[in-house]
Amino acid sequence: MAMALRAASRVLLRAGSRLGRREAVDGARRFANKRVLVETEGAAGATRIAVMKFRNPPVNSLSLDFLTEFVISLEKLENDKSIRGVILTSDSLKRGNQTKVAATEKTEEKRATRDHGGRLQERPGIFSAGLDLLEMYGRNPAHYAEYWKAVQELWLRLYLSSLTLMSAINGASPAGGCLLAITCDYRIMADNPKYTIGLNESLLGIVAPFWLKDNYVNTIGHRAAERALQLGTLFPPAEALKVGVVDEVVPEDQVHSKTLSVMAKWLAIPDHSRQLTKTMMRKATADNLIKQREADIQNFASFISRDSIQKSLHMYLEKLKHKKG
Ligand SMILES: CCC/C=C/C(=O)SCCNC(=O)CCNC(=O)[C@H](O)C(C)(C)COP(=O)([O-])OP(=O)([O-])OC[C@H]1O[C@@H](n2cnc3c(N)ncnc32)[C@H](O)[C@@H]1OP(=O)([O-])[O-]
């Protein structure tokens, strides 16, 4: 398993260095790729916490580039012995902090065009819109296979991370956004009824993979997961709390401070015993994917290539476009 993860990581690292996007280094306290900003909190030499902020405008979708940069950043944190806890959150609340992006990739070209002037607008109130639909629509099977491998890698890395992971959910969190959250050890969501979280794949005409389903079952229980997966339920905060998709709901302006204070409690537990316990709880679920990764990739690539599925995705994308009126 470790070998498989290391090999996949080397592929991602090579891709990452090709991207060559590192743009800010401030000692050991802050580093950034184009789409993920990492800030560390705590005195040098002491235990520190890192905050990984997603900033992939407009909706923090999990594009292939985002996945690559995310995994590289996470690996960097895993290798930094002074870091014991990581908070995942969206940078999108920072209005006006827009990123000038050269419109080189196909998906970004489309967005930059829509956004007259080449600036991609970050939308507030979005944790992550989930998998990038443009990576799954109108491409070829080889691309779908490459994309799915990166999605699997993200999930494995997060699910098996030895770090204490928490999500500070400051916005909508459908499907892949919910994936990010439920791999964490603890989830705190902003109390804003406009924000919803859940695995809504069935509404798009697609199906959550078995390993994500297992993660969901482990989080909210079999019956609740069975119902929520079939209906593609997106829970507003109070319901998400009730069903157990999130662990706490707090006023929006307290999400970060609350997450820090919960993190401090978790970090009071000795690492070795907490990590061994986490592995004991999660290993079997992760191993189910590890032993059939290639089959899962082929299955996804052939499923998503089907005409009927492409048609469903097309309709969903159209619906998203037209909802704006
Ligand atoms: C691993 C397991 C399987 C997981 C599967 C998934 O995750 S499947 C994914 C499941 N995810 C969902 O079902 C979430 C679908 N998205 C939403 O529900 C809403 O966009 C929102 C609530 C996230 C934000 O609402 P809002 O009113 O603030 O924003 P807006 O709606 O106006 O969108 C702005 C622009 O972004 C575009 N775009 C949006 N999402 C995606 C995407 N995922 N990808 C690519 N693009 C996306 C949208 O088309 C629009 O483009 P346009 O027209 O400017 O060219």
The ligand as an SDF file (V2000), in Angstrom:
LIG
                    3D

 55 57  0  0  0  0  0  0  0  0999 V2000
  -15.6830   11.3270   -5.9280 C   0  0  0  0  0  0  0  0  0  0  0  0
  -17.0880   11.0460   -5.9150 C   0  0  0  0  0  0  0  0  0  0  0  0
  -17.9920   11.5460   -6.9500 C   0  0  0  0  0  0  0  0  0  0  0  0
  -18.1550   12.9770   -6.8600 C   0  0  0  0  0  0  0  0  0  0  0  0
  -18.8400   13.5860   -7.8200 C   0  0  0  0  0  0  0  0  0  0  0  0
  -18.9320   15.0530   -7.8790 C   0  0  0  0  0  0  0  0  0  0  0  0
  -18.3720   15.7860   -7.1010 O   0  0  0  0  0  0  0  0  0  0  0  0
  -19.8790   15.6580   -9.1560 S   0  0  0  0  0  0  0  0  0  0  0  0
  -19.9960   17.4080   -8.8880 C   0  0  0  0  0  0  0  0  0  0  0  0
  -21.1660   17.6840   -7.9950 C   0  0  0  0  0  0  0  0  0  0  0  0
  -21.2690   19.0920   -7.7620 N   0  0  0  0  0  0  0  0  0  0  0  0
  -22.4440   19.7460   -7.8410 C   0  0  0  0  0  0  0  0  0  0  0  0
  -23.4690   19.1740   -8.0980 O   0  0  0  0  0  0  0  0  0  0  0  0
  -22.3680   21.2100   -7.5860 C   0  0  0  0  0  0  0  0  0  0  0  0
  -22.8810   21.9870   -8.7580 C   0  0  0  0  0  0  0  0  0  0  0  0
  -22.7820   23.3880   -8.4940 N   0  0  0  0  0  0  0  0  0  0  0  0
  -23.6510   24.0860   -7.7210 C   0  0  0  0  0  0  0  0  0  0  0  0
  -24.5820   23.5520   -7.1650 O   0  0  0  0  0  0  0  0  0  0  0  0
  -23.4320   25.5550   -7.6240 C   0  0  0  0  0  0  0  0  0  0  0  0
  -22.5470   25.9350   -8.6670 O   0  0  0  0  0  0  0  0  0  0  0  0
  -22.8340   26.0260   -6.2810 C   0  0  0  0  0  0  0  0  0  0  0  0
  -23.8730   25.8520   -5.1710 C   0  0  0  0  0  0  0  0  0  0  0  0
  -21.5740   25.2660   -5.9280 C   0  0  0  0  0  0  0  0  0  0  0  0
  -22.4650   27.5240   -6.4130 C   0  0  0  0  0  0  0  0  0  0  0  0
  -23.5760   28.2600   -6.8470 O   0  0  0  0  0  0  0  0  0  0  0  0
  -23.3700   29.7360   -7.4310 P   0  0  0  0  0  0  0  0  0  0  0  0
  -24.7260   30.2430   -7.7470 O   0  0  0  0  0  0  0  0  0  0  0  0
  -22.5060   30.5250   -6.5130 O   0  0  0  0  0  0  0  0  0  0  0  0
  -22.5080   29.5070   -8.7560 O   0  0  0  0  0  0  0  0  0  0  0  0
  -23.0320   28.9440  -10.1670 P   0  0  0  0  0  0  0  0  0  0  0  0
  -23.9610   27.7830   -9.9960 O   0  0  0  0  0  0  0  0  0  0  0  0
  -23.5230   30.0720  -10.9900 O   0  0  0  0  0  0  0  0  0  0  0  0
  -21.6720   28.3760  -10.7670 O   0  0  0  0  0  0  0  0  0  0  0  0
  -20.6440   29.2390  -11.2200 C   0  0  0  0  0  0  0  0  0  0  0  0
  -19.9590   28.6190  -12.3960 C   0  0  0  0  0  0  0  0  0  0  0  0
  -19.2800   27.4430  -11.9580 O   0  0  0  0  0  0  0  0  0  0  0  0
  -19.6910   26.3330  -12.7070 C   0  0  0  0  0  0  0  0  0  0  0  0
  -19.7000   25.1600  -11.8400 N   0  0  0  0  0  0  0  0  0  0  0  0
  -20.4170   24.9560  -10.7330 C   0  0  0  0  0  0  0  0  0  0  0  0
  -20.1360   23.7600  -10.1880 N   0  0  0  0  0  0  0  0  0  0  0  0
  -19.2000   23.2110  -10.9970 C   0  0  0  0  0  0  0  0  0  0  0  0
  -18.5130   21.9740  -10.9620 C   0  0  0  0  0  0  0  0  0  0  0  0
  -18.7090   21.0630   -9.9890 N   0  0  0  0  0  0  0  0  0  0  0  0
  -17.6500   21.7220  -11.9350 N   0  0  0  0  0  0  0  0  0  0  0  0
  -17.4290   22.5980  -12.9060 C   0  0  0  0  0  0  0  0  0  0  0  0
  -18.0490   23.7880  -12.9860 N   0  0  0  0  0  0  0  0  0  0  0  0
  -18.9280   24.0810  -12.0370 C   0  0  0  0  0  0  0  0  0  0  0  0
  -21.0980   26.6580  -13.1850 C   0  0  0  0  0  0  0  0  0  0  0  0
  -21.4420   25.9120  -14.3370 O   0  0  0  0  0  0  0  0  0  0  0  0
  -20.9590   28.1320  -13.4670 C   0  0  0  0  0  0  0  0  0  0  0  0
  -20.3630   28.2820  -14.7290 O   0  0  0  0  0  0  0  0  0  0  0  0
  -20.8700   29.4550  -15.7170 P   0  0  0  0  0  0  0  0  0  0  0  0
  -22.3410   29.3440  -15.8560 O   0  0  0  0  0  0  0  0  0  0  0  0
  -20.4350   30.7090  -15.0340 O   0  0  0  0  0  0  0  0  0  0  0  0
  -20.1560   29.1850  -17.0080 O   0  0  0  0  0  0  0  0  0  0  0  0
  1  2  1  0
  2  3  1  0
  3  4  1  0
  4  5  2  0
  5  6  1  0
  6  7  2  0
  6  8  1  0
  8  9  1  0
  9 10  1  0
 10 11  1  0
 11 12  1  0
 12 13  2  0
 12 14  1  0
 14 15  1  0
 15 16  1  0
 16 17  1  0
 17 18  2  0
 17 19  1  0
 19 20  1  0
 19 21  1  0
 21 22  1  0
 21 23  1  0
 21 24  1  0
 24 25  1  0
 25 26  1  0
 26 27  2  0
 26 28  1  0
 26 29  1  0
 29 30  1  0
 30 31  2  0
 30 32  1  0
 30 33  1  0
 33 34  1  0
 34 35  1  0
 35 36  1  0
 35 50  1  0
 36 37  1  0
 37 38  1  0
 37 48  1  0
 38 39  1  0
 38 47  1  0
 39 40  2  0
 40 41  1  0
 41 42  1  0
 41 47  2  0
 42 43  1  0
 42 44  2  0
 44 45  1  0
 45 46  2  0
 46 47  1  0
 48 49  1  0
 48 50  1  0
 50 51  1  0
 51 52  1  0
 52 53  2  0
 52 54  1  0
 52 55  1  0
M  CHG  4  28  -1  32  -1  54  -1  55  -1
M  END
$$$$
